[in-house]
Amino acid sequence: MPEGGVKMKAVKYMDEEMVIKKGVDLLIKGLGPLEAIRFMSISPERRTESVKRHREWQKHLNKEQFFNEVFQ
């Protein structure tokens, strides 16, 4: 046993093909086939664009007016 009494355990990684297969299987099981396909087709650029658009909207938002309209 190594110094300090800590025993290292060998880690075996799955090959990339197996990781992809298991990941897709879990997505389909958790989300269903249609939502899994939607998830896999989401573009990272599209997500970034929506965040930028939302931040721009917030920057110009009049909070008092917004809350008055929402909570009339």
C-alpha positions as CSV (number, residue, x, y, z in Angstrom):
1,M,0.0,0.0,0.0
2,P,1.3,3.5,-0.9
3,E,2.5,5.9,1.8
4,G,-0.4,7.5,3.7
5,G,-2.5,4.3,3.4
6,V,-4.5,5.4,0.3
7,K,-5.0,2.7,-2.2
8,M,-5.5,4.0,-5.8
9,K,-8.2,2.3,-7.9
10,A,-7.7,1.9,-11.7
11,V,-10.4,3.6,-13.7
12,K,-11.6,2.2,-17.0
13,Y,-13.3,4.6,-19.4
14,M,-15.9,3.6,-21.9
15,D,-15.0,4.1,-25.5
16,E,-16.5,7.2,-27.2
17,E,-19.1,5.2,-29.2
18,M,-20.4,3.6,-26.0
19,V,-20.6,6.9,-24.2
20,I,-22.7,8.4,-27.1
21,K,-25.0,5.3,-27.3
22,K,-25.6,5.4,-23.5
23,G,-26.1,9.1,-23.5
24,V,-28.7,9.0,-26.4
25,D,-30.5,6.1,-24.7
26,L,-30.7,8.1,-21.4
27,L,-32.0,11.2,-23.3
28,I,-34.7,9.2,-25.0
29,K,-35.6,7.4,-21.8
30,G,-35.8,10.7,-19.8
31,L,-37.2,13.0,-22.4
32,G,-38.9,10.8,-24.9
33,P,-37.8,10.5,-28.6
34,L,-39.2,13.8,-29.9
35,E,-37.8,16.0,-27.0
36,A,-34.5,14.1,-27.2
37,I,-34.2,14.9,-30.9
38,R,-35.1,18.6,-30.1
39,F,-32.4,18.7,-27.4
40,M,-29.7,17.2,-29.6
41,S,-30.5,19.7,-32.4
42,I,-30.3,22.8,-30.2
43,S,-27.5,25.0,-31.6
44,P,-25.1,26.6,-29.0
45,E,-25.2,29.8,-31.0
46,R,-29.0,30.0,-30.9
47,R,-28.9,29.6,-27.1
48,T,-26.3,32.4,-26.8
49,E,-28.3,34.6,-29.1
50,S,-31.4,34.2,-26.9
51,V,-29.5,35.1,-23.8
52,K,-28.0,38.2,-25.4
53,R,-31.5,39.2,-26.6
54,H,-32.9,38.7,-23.1
55,R,-30.1,40.7,-21.5
56,E,-30.7,43.5,-24.0
57,W,-34.5,43.5,-23.2
58,Q,-33.7,43.6,-19.5
59,K,-31.3,46.5,-20.0
60,H,-34.1,48.7,-21.5
61,L,-36.8,47.4,-19.2
62,N,-38.7,49.9,-17.0
63,K,-39.2,47.6,-14.0
64,E,-41.9,49.8,-12.4
65,Q,-44.0,49.9,-15.6
66,F,-43.5,46.2,-16.2
67,F,-44.6,45.2,-12.7
68,N,-47.6,47.5,-12.9
69,E,-48.7,45.8,-16.1
70,V,-48.1,42.3,-14.8
71,F,-49.6,42.7,-11.3
72,Q,-52.5,45.1,-12.1
